[in-house]
Amino acid sequence: MKNDTIAAIATAMSPSGIGIIRISGDDALEVIDRIYRGKNKDKKISDCHTHTIHYGYIYDGDEKIDEVMVLLMKAPNTYTREDTVEIDCHGGVYVMKRVLETVIKNGARPAEPGEFTKRAFLNGRIDLSQAESVIDVINSKNDFALKSSLSQLSGTVLNSIKEIRGELLHEIAFIESALDDPEHISLEGYPQKLYAIVDNKCREIDSLLKSSDNGRILKEGINTVILGKPNAGKSSLLNVLVGTDRAIVTDIAGTTRDVLEEQINLGGITLNLVDTAGIRNTEDVVEKIGVKKAMEHAGEADLVIYVIDASVPLDESDFEIMDFIKNKHAIILLNKSDLSTVVDEPEVRKYVDKTILSISARENSGIKELEDTIKDMFFKGQVSFNDEIYITNIRHKNLLADAANSLKLVMNSINDDMPEDFYSIDLMSAYESLGLIIGESVEDDLMDEIFSKFCMGK
Ligand code: GDP
């Protein structure tokens, strides 16, 4: 069956140095032959060697559209495993559109979002977890997330999961064979052996799950709550952090009506800052509720930044907050260092042992130290980028959890002395859950869901 030929603008639709139009499919070479003219007018580009670059012009009929470089990549050594052509044209939005239109007029159709990667998957060049990593690469909000996605692309997740699946399949096959042929294969002592194997695999899956927690921090940002009494300087701090010199990535509407979440980038790390100052009110009672509400949010935060107004003595609310953050990742800021202060580090340390920094939100001092401290906390020993397996995708995480649950059922069955065919049913579900992560036996609609998350042209 002939694969129709798809085309899209692979680079951003904004003015830039070059724009790339990508064409893939059985007619990709015919399409480019129709619209490209090089120096030697008689030579067809499709007759040239694969993986070569050609300088010339794109023509729409007799009209010269743009001066281009054409990358010729014949199947199967291409991203999609199909004949692929990339046209590097000038990066103006109008030019890119004109070239794409010309390509489409001459035999290609516009690609669906993610369709190139979908083809790479369907043609067996990449597995599903790699395909999903491409989405992550595209969506990466910062350098660190990019690194983690790339490490997944290298196939580390794939390998661990394949290994676990291989071993599970081996045991399933053994049980089935033994049940079929009890005269020759004995299951004597086997349940104990299986127990040890399953226990082991469970641990491996658990550690993949743990790394998925780190993955969440890397990908979505560190959920951060700023706590402190009214007037301590929380809003001022937030303003300094999101100030003009630091890019505001996006504004997300908070999960609840009265909380605003702001996403900021601190030297490559994304912080999701919950602006609890927004729930402040002028009446005392309500202010108290404000602090309580803030603490509720802080309960689920990855990081708490606790702001103390160092120019006034500590009071009950401060003690309450200090008690609350004892077992959390927290940084304490002694704010208003530009005034004469009455609270110092040794005093605070009597109550709670955390990193304590002196800052002035008003004068923008100590902020660099705060940034460095945050980076240190999350990247010193706790999260590393090189060999770690990051599963940055919620779907993966759920499937891993399903697999672990199935394996726990196997262990229960063994403990309860259930018949052997009970084991293989749950082993099989674990096998299937893991298979879904790497795209074996996936439903079409699941695939479409995944691929439609892609940008056009990838
Ligand atoms: P919030 O209620 O915790 O959000 O506190 P705000 O950020 O609204 O600050 C309360 C008051 O303290 C405002 O008048 C700020 O200008 C002031 N303030 C905040 N940070 C500093 C600081 O570092 N030094 C001084 N002198 N005043 C500050």
Residues whose N, C-alpha, C, O or C-beta is under 5 A from the ligand:
A	BS01	GDP	K229 P230 N231 A232 G233 K234 S235 S236 L237 A277 N335 K336 S337 D338 L339 I359 S360 A361 R362 E363
